[in-house]
Structures are given as structure tokens and as C-alpha cells.
């Protein structure tokens, strides 16, 4: 029974062919395409307003050099939100519950921010490894600690997104199973548990959006240190 709870996180396959590529590519089909007319429909207008507001908020602390990342950050944000929200539908697969996928997003983008810092301002980038005014005996220890914390950043990005979504999906499945088990025996308790399940689902919708925003926000903060 415990193994069945984790079956939802297994990558789906058909005739031995992994379907995770379809699960990743499908969200792009759902996005509305802006028409060539001067006046857009409500859905496209809402999508454009959301992306503009998010981009302005995200790039506010960055200088002009960091604004080149606006398209990448906005696309990643919309992509993660769409995948996370679609994963809350019944009988669907959430690719962002796979640590390999999240690390595939986190490591290259984090490495790009580090390379940009080393190329544009190497003194400032290396200066982050040693806080100003550090006593001489503590310099080697602090350099090692700061270096380890630097390399932990992409791991933290991927694990945070994976753990939050996985925990939410497991909790929803556990409570839903409890509702079905309690319904014949204690209908009143089952109804109260179903109400808790409904509130938890609303919470998971918020978590799906917040975690996508936090993922991109942390990447922008890493970029801010290096531009």
C-alpha cells in the first residue's frame, strides 16, 4: 500500500517509451497566441498583464545588464506554474516532482550566473567568498564554508521545488484515501476530512504558484550578485 502512494511520481511510459517529454512539451500548447489584431481578447490581455507585472517586479533590483534575462525568467516562471498547476489535475503526471528535471533547470542557470560574475567582475565575485573584516585565522575556514554554500545553491533550488510538490501530492493522496475509507464507517468524519482535503487543495494551488516564483526569484538574486 505504501508503494502505491509513490507510484504517481514514477515517470509514465507507453510501450517502453518515456512520456515525460510529452508532459514537458504539452503546457506550451495551452498558452494563447496573441492575434494580429490591435485589440486582444481577455485571456491574452490577462496573460500579457501578468507577465509584464512579474517581469517588472523581478528585474527591479537588477541593473541594465541583468535585464537581458527578462525573457528567460518570464518563460521559466510561466512554464513552471503551468506544469505545477496541471499536475494537480487527477490522473496527471507532474514533471517537477522529478529531482533530475529540477536540477537540470537549476544547475545550468546557476552556473551561468557564476560564469557571468567571474567574467565581468572577478574581484567582486571572488570577494563574496570572504566577508570584509574577517580575522586572519578564520580566513581559510570562511573561504571553505562560503565555497560550499555557493555550490549548495543549485542543489537547494532543485530539492526545494521537488520536496514541496512531492509532499503536497502525497498529503492530498493520503487524505483522499482516508475519505474513501471513512465514508462507509463514519460519514460525518469523512465529510469533515473532505473539507480539509478541499482546503489543502487550495493551499497546493498556492504552493504550486509560489514555488515557481521562488525558484525564479532566487535565480534573479544569484544574478544580482554577479552583474
Secondary structure, DSSP 8 states (H G I E B T S, - for coil): -HHHHTGGGS--EETTEE-HHHHHHHHHHHS----SSSS--HHHHHHHHHHHHHHHHHHTTS-GGGGGGHHHHHHHHHHHHHHHHHTTSTT---GGG-HHHHHHHHHHHHHHHHHHHHHH-HHHHHHTTS-TT--GGGHHHHHHHHHHHHHHHHHHHHHHHHHHHHHHHHHHHHHHHHHHHHHHH-HHHHHHHHHHHHHHHHHHHHHHHHHHHHHHHHHHHHHHTT-
